[in-house]
Structure formats: structure tokens, C-alpha cells
Amino acid sequence: MFEELLTYLTLYFVPVLVAALAGAFIGFEREYRDMNAGFRTMILIAVGSCLFTILSHLLGGPDNESGRIAAAVVTGVGFLGAGVVLKDGASIKGITTAACIWAVASLGMAAGAKEYTLVTAVTTLILVVLWALPPLERWIDKLHEFIHVDITVKNSDDAEDDVLDIFDECGIKVVHIHRSRFEKGERVLHIKAKTTAAKRKDLSEILVNEKGVIKFTA
């Protein structure tokens, strides 16, 4: 009886426990940063994925049709991850958390397949990415940033060309420009540009003194 219980725990409970631990480590990081999908959510995703993987092997039968359930888990987790992605104005939030949900589900599936070494290695790698890389990411963001500027000018091509010349003088690269009519004698330039904080300040100072610019928001 004891041997049967030990075999049962080894086959089924240990993979679930490993999945729960992997989800807990990543969930702790998300909870610490106060993200939508936190500690409990990541544990449940990992445990659920692990259990589905175990069941896929049990229900696969002699033909070993276990891949169907695994594919369904991947699809279902994709919908779950989409639920934490939120659009906030021009920016989108939650993509990293959605990627964590996707990764945690894969860890649960790996634990269900009893690939414990792989689970440990990938969990460590994910934690390194989440904890160590944000400072590097912020440093890269300081090198350049994308800005959205709405500039109202006189409704003439010359006035628009003068504004674009200002961007060139400041060394700011215009990525996209969209034009709309505000009033009969005015047009609004909706400009997306790549710049730095210092160049952005210079641009604002020049636009304030530009005669052809009626107003602008940045």
C-alpha cells in the first residue's frame, strides 16, 4: 500500500508541486511589481497546465493522442494572456505579464512531462530576465524615445515644410506624420518622432518662437 502511494505521489503529485513552485517564483516577482496577474494566478496557471499535461498522457490511449490537449492548453493560455493586455492612451500595458502567463504555462507543461531540470533552468532564466534586465531596458529607453506632437500651423505647404525643417535642425527623426484640417485656414500635423530628452526640449523652445506655428502639444 505504501509503495503504491509513493509511486502515485512520484508520478502525479511531484510534477504538480514542481509546477506550483515554478509558478510561485515568477508570480512573486509579478506580485512584487503589483501586476494584474500575480502570485496566486501564476501558481494556478502552472498547476493547471501541469495537470492538463498529465491528463493528456493518461487519456491519450495507445495511439498517444496527447498532443491535442497540449495544443488546446497553449491556445487557452493565449486567450488568458490577452486579458491582461490593456491599452492606455498611446501606450500598451501588460505585455510582459501576458508573456509571463505564456511562459508559466509552458513550465507547467514541462513539469507535467517530468522535465524537472528544464523547468529549473528556464525558471531561473525567466527570473533573471524579469529582475536583471529592467535597468538595462530603462538605460536603452534613455538613449531615445518616441514622442507624439500635434502642431497646428497655417494651412499652407510652406508652413508645414518650415516645421519639418525644424525637426531636421534638431536632429529629430520623423517616423510618421498625419495631417488633418482643424479650421479653414489651419491644419494640424500629428507627428510621431524619435528623439532624446535634450532634443525634445530644444524642439519645444524653437516651436514656441516659430511664427508659422499657432499652437502645439507634446
Secondary structure, DSSP 8 states (H G I E B T S, - for coil): -HHHHHHHIIIIIHHHHHHHHHHHHHHHHHHHTT-SS-HHHHHHHHHHHHHHHHHHHHHSTTTT-THHHHHHHHHHHHHHHHTT-EEETTEEE-HHHHHHHHHHHHHHHHHHTT-HHHHHHHHHHHHHHHHHHHHHHHHHHHH-EEEEEEEEEESSHHHHHHHHHHHHHTT-EEEEEEEEEEETTEEEEEEEEEE-HHHHHHHHHHHHH-TTEEEEE-
